[in-house]
Amino acid sequence: MSDNLPAIPGMNHGVASSTGGTGGPLGFLALAGRTAKLAASALFLKEGMHLLRSHMQANSTAALRLAEMCGQAEVEPRFTSMIEDVSTALTGVAEASGDMVNAADSVDNDARGFNNAHESEYRPGYEASNGSGVQQAKPGFYRRTGRRH
């Protein structure tokens, strides 16, 4: 699955690059890349869970039909009951995969929201520091410590 993820600036084989002006693993592009990859992974998970849910629902329906046919054919009731139990379990898997879709959707939305907030907050400073031609301090250097005189 990860082979299908988009190329992300500042990332090298899933590890943040320490070159190219990204500020290392804490750099602007590296963080943006990691959150974009998280959002893309959540979308792939969501897709897979949709497929799993529809597959399990179809299998559950097929098992119920089989149980009905077994009942009509007067198959021993314990076997018919086992098939009905399988149908119930498959329905449970389908419902749980629906919960996973909701969770993946939430992760995707949160990662995109974080990326948008990060972009609007830090992109201007990133562009200014790259455009200045002067080496900038490491990330966190200008962070407020809470002490003011």
N, C-alpha and C positions, 0 to 999 in steps of 0.2 A: 504494500500500500504506500509506503513512504516514498517509493520511486516516483509516484505520481504527484508528489507535492511540488509546488512551484519553487524555482530557484530564488533564494532570498539573499539580498546583499548583506555582507558582513558575516555570513555563515559559511563554514567550510566543513562539509560532511557532518552536519548537525552540531558542530562545535563553533562557537563564536570565534571569528577571526580576530587576531590581535594586531593585524596590519590593515592598511587602507583607511586610516583615519576613523575607525569605528569606535576607538576608545576601549578596545578589548571586549571582554565578555559583558562589561557594563555599559558599553557604548550605545549611542543612539540607534544605529542601524542593527546592531546585534539584538538589542531588546525588541525592536520593532519586528525583526525577523523571527525571533522566537515566538512572539505572540501571534504573528501571521501564520506561522507553522502550526501553532496550537489551534487556531481557528480552522485552518484547512483540515487538520486531523479530525476535529470534531465533526466537520461536514462529511468526511469519509466514513466516520463511525455512524453518523446518522443515516447515511445511504445504506450501509450494511445492515443496520438494524431494521430499516424499512423492508429490505429484501427478506431478512430473517422472519420478520413478523408475518409478511404475506405468505411465505413458504410454510410456516408453522400453522397458520390459519387454514391453508389448503389441506395440509396433512391431517389436521384435526377434523375437518369436514369429511375427508375421505375415510378416516377411522370410524366416524359416526355412521356413515353409509354402510361400511363393512359390518359394523355391529348390528345394524338393522337387518342386513341381508342374512347374517348369521342367525338372528332371532327368527326370521321367516323360514330359514332352512332347518330350524330346530337343532342348532348346534348346542352342545352342552353349555348351560348357562354360565359356568365359571369362565369359559373361554370368551364368551360374549362380554362378560363383565370386565375381563382383562383388557379387551379392545376398547371398551368405554373408558376405562381408567387411562389408557394411553391417550385417547382423545382429550380427556380433561387435562392431562399433563401438557400436551401440546398447546392447548389453549392458554395454559399458565405461562408457557414460554413466550407465546405471542404477546400476551399482556405485559410481561416483564420487558420484552424488547421494546414495547411502546414506551415504557418508563425510561429506558435507556435513550430512546430518541429524544424525549423531553430533556433529559440531563445533558445530552450532547448539544441540543439546541441552546440550552442555557449557557454552556461553556463557550459555544460559538459566539453568541451574542455578547457575553461578558468580555471575551478576548477582543472582539471587534470594537467594543466600547472603550476598552483600555487602550487599544491601538489608536483610536481616534483622539482620545484625551492626551495620550502621550505625544502624538503627532502635533496637535495644536499647541501644546505646552512647550515642547522642546525643539521642534523643527526650526523656528526662527534662530535660536541660539546655535544650533548645529550648522545651519547655512552660514551664519555670520562668522563662526569660528573657522569654517572651511574656506570661506572667501577671504579671510584676513591674511593668509599666507604665513601666519605666526603660529608656532607650536603652542597648543593650549594645555592647560593643566589637566591632570587626570580627572575622570569623572568623580564627583563628590568633593572636590577641593573647595568649591564655592558654596557648599552646603552650609546652611545656617546652623550654628551650634546652640542657639537659644540664648547665648550670652550677649548682651548689648551694653555698651558703656555710655 
